Amino acid sequence: MSVRTDKRHFPRPIPLWNEAVMALIHLTEVLIIKTNTSPVFYRLVPKPYESFRPWSAFADDLFLSTLRSGQTILEVGSGTGYLLRKVTGKATRCIGLELSKEMLKLAKKKNPQALYVRGDMTNLPFKPASVDCSWSMGSILYVDPERALREIHQALVDRGTFAVLVERYIFPAFFPWFRSTRLREVFAKTGFVITEEVFVGHLYVWLKLRKATRSSLAGVE
């Protein structure tokens, strides 16, 4: 069985000032990862992170397009819960996984209807096949992506969906595992097939993946 990828460009242009701000944010993230100072950083930024979201101009529409009624949604690296607040009441169950205590505190305050869990995406505290759809706003950057993807794969139901926003230039320049060819190898190795690929402005590609069955893996193009 052949699996084809729907490739397209995001229909709205992304302002250059928006992309410049996001590039600066990503360079800051690189510095944080390289210096191992993310715990300190995320103690300081929950409120600014919540109020200043330049990627909302495109990311909200893309991630919300994957939602189907009656689903259980898991966002790994859910931050202050901004994205999950948009689907609470539409999904049967909304779960956010976040390592930062400060981020979780704000998320729970703003959306007590969702379930927020403190944890590491390389060791998910969920039963196998308990999640219909999972999202990552690039948070797999901070961990071993292969370990995280194996955990997400296990948590998803058969043919479940995983959507991820990938920065195309800054992170790959510093972290070899984030290069496009390497990431695609890891997706395939961990049992995912790419079904949608949306190029967003100059910086990003948004990917929608499906937990593959053995028959679909055998015929991946």
C-alpha positions in Angstrom: 0.0 0.0 0.0 1.5 3.3 -1.1 1.3 6.4 1.1 1.3 9.7 -0.7 2.2 13.1 0.9 0.0 16.1 0.3 2.5 19.0 -0.2 1.4 22.6 -0.3 2.2 26.1 0.8 0.4 27.9 3.6 -2.2 30.1 1.9 -1.4 33.4 3.7 1.9 35.2 3.5 3.9 35.6 6.8 5.1 39.2 7.4 8.9 39.6 7.4 8.8 41.3 10.8 7.1 38.2 12.1 9.7 35.9 10.7 12.5 38.1 12.0 11.1 38.0 15.5 10.7 34.2 15.3 14.3 33.8 14.1 15.6 35.7 17.1 13.5 33.6 19.4 15.0 30.4 17.8 18.5 31.7 18.1 17.8 32.4 21.8 16.5 28.8 22.1 19.7 27.5 20.6 21.7 29.3 23.2 19.5 28.0 26.0 19.9 24.4 24.8 23.7 24.8 24.2 24.2 26.2 27.7 21.6 23.9 29.4 19.8 26.8 31.0 16.2 25.9 30.0 15.0 25.4 33.6 16.1 29.0 34.5 14.7 30.4 31.3 11.2 28.8 31.7 10.9 30.0 35.2 11.1 33.5 33.9 9.0 33.5 30.7 5.5 32.0 31.3 3.6 35.3 31.2 5.5 36.8 28.2 5.3 33.4 26.4 1.5 33.4 27.0 1.0 37.0 25.7 3.5 37.1 22.8 2.9 34.3 20.2 4.1 35.4 16.7 3.6 31.9 15.4 -0.1 32.0 16.1 -0.6 33.7 12.7 -0.3 30.3 11.1 0.2 27.5 13.7 -3.3 27.7 15.2 -5.0 27.0 11.9 -2.7 24.1 11.0 -2.9 22.3 14.3 -6.6 22.8 14.8 -7.2 21.3 11.3 -6.2 17.9 12.7 -9.0 17.8 15.3 -11.9 15.5 14.9 -14.9 15.3 17.2 -14.7 12.8 20.0 -11.0 12.6 20.1 -8.4 12.6 22.9 -5.8 15.2 22.2 -2.3 15.2 23.7 0.0 18.2 23.3 3.6 17.4 24.3 5.4 20.5 25.5 2.1 22.3 26.0 3.6 25.4 27.7 0.9 27.6 29.1 -1.8 25.7 27.4 -2.7 28.3 24.8 -3.4 25.8 22.0 -5.4 23.4 24.1 -7.7 26.2 25.3 -8.8 26.5 21.7 -10.1 22.9 21.6 -11.4 22.4 25.1 -15.0 21.6 24.7 -14.5 20.3 21.1 -12.3 17.4 21.9 -13.5 14.7 24.3 -10.3 15.0 26.4 -7.5 17.5 26.3 -4.2 16.6 27.8 -1.1 18.8 28.1 2.4 17.4 29.0 4.9 20.0 30.2 8.1 19.8 32.2 8.1 23.4 33.5 6.2 23.8 36.8 5.7 27.5 36.1 4.2 26.9 32.7 1.9 24.2 34.1 0.7 26.5 36.9 -0.4 29.1 34.5 -2.0 26.5 32.2 -4.0 25.0 34.9 -5.2 28.4 36.1 -6.4 29.5 32.7 -8.0 26.1 31.7 -9.0 23.9 34.6 -11.1 21.8 32.2 -8.0 20.2 30.6 -5.7 17.7 32.2 -2.2 19.0 32.6 0.6 16.6 33.5 4.2 17.4 34.5 6.4 15.0 32.6 9.1 14.2 30.1 8.1 13.4 26.5 10.8 10.7 26.3 8.9 8.8 29.1 5.2 9.5 28.6 3.0 8.6 31.6 0.1 7.3 29.4 -1.3 3.9 28.5 -0.6 2.6 25.0 -3.2 3.4 22.4 -4.9 6.0 24.7 -4.5 9.1 22.4 -6.1 9.9 19.1 -4.0 12.9 18.1 -0.8 14.4 19.4 0.8 17.8 18.7 4.2 19.3 19.2 5.0 23.0 18.6 8.6 22.1 18.1 9.2 20.9 21.6 11.0 17.7 20.5 13.9 20.0 19.9 14.7 19.9 23.6 15.0 16.1 23.8 16.2 13.0 21.9 13.6 13.1 19.0 13.8 9.3 18.4 13.0 8.5 22.0 10.2 11.0 22.1 8.7 9.8 18.8 8.7 6.2 20.1 6.8 7.2 23.2 4.3 9.2 21.1 3.9 6.3 18.7 3.1 4.0 21.6 0.5 6.4 23.1 -1.3 6.8 19.8 -4.2 4.6 18.7 -3.7 2.7 15.4 -3.5 5.2 12.5 -3.5 8.0 15.1 -2.2 11.5 14.1 0.9 13.3 15.1 1.4 17.0 14.0 4.7 18.9 14.4 6.0 22.3 13.5 9.6 22.1 12.3 12.0 25.1 11.9 14.0 24.6 8.7 17.3 26.5 9.0 18.4 27.7 12.4 18.1 24.5 14.4 19.5 22.2 11.6 22.6 24.5 11.5 23.4 23.7 15.1 21.8 20.3 15.7 22.5 17.6 13.0 19.5 15.4 14.2 17.2 18.2 13.2 18.2 18.2 9.5 15.3 17.3 7.2 16.8 14.1 5.9 17.7 12.9 9.5 14.2 13.7 10.8 12.5 11.9 8.0 14.7 8.8 8.7 13.6 9.0 12.4 10.0 9.4 11.5 10.1 6.2 9.4 12.2 4.3 11.9 9.8 5.1 14.7 6.7 4.0 12.7 5.3 7.2 11.2 4.4 8.2 7.6 4.1 11.8 6.5 0.7 12.5 5.1 0.7 16.3 4.9 3.6 18.8 4.4 2.9 22.5 4.6 5.6 25.0 3.9 5.0 28.2 6.0 6.9 31.3 4.9 10.7 31.0 4.9 11.3 29.4 8.2 8.9 26.5 8.8 7.5 23.3 7.6 4.4 21.8 9.3 4.1 18.0 9.1 1.1 15.8 9.7 2.1 12.2 10.3 0.1 9.0 10.8 1.0 6.1 13.0 1.7 3.5 10.3 0.4 0.0 10.1 2.9 -2.7 8.9 1.2 -2.9 5.5 1.6 0.9 4.9 5.2 0.9 6.0 6.0 -1.8 3.5 4.9 0.5 0.7 6.1 4.0 1.8 7.3 6.0 -1.2 
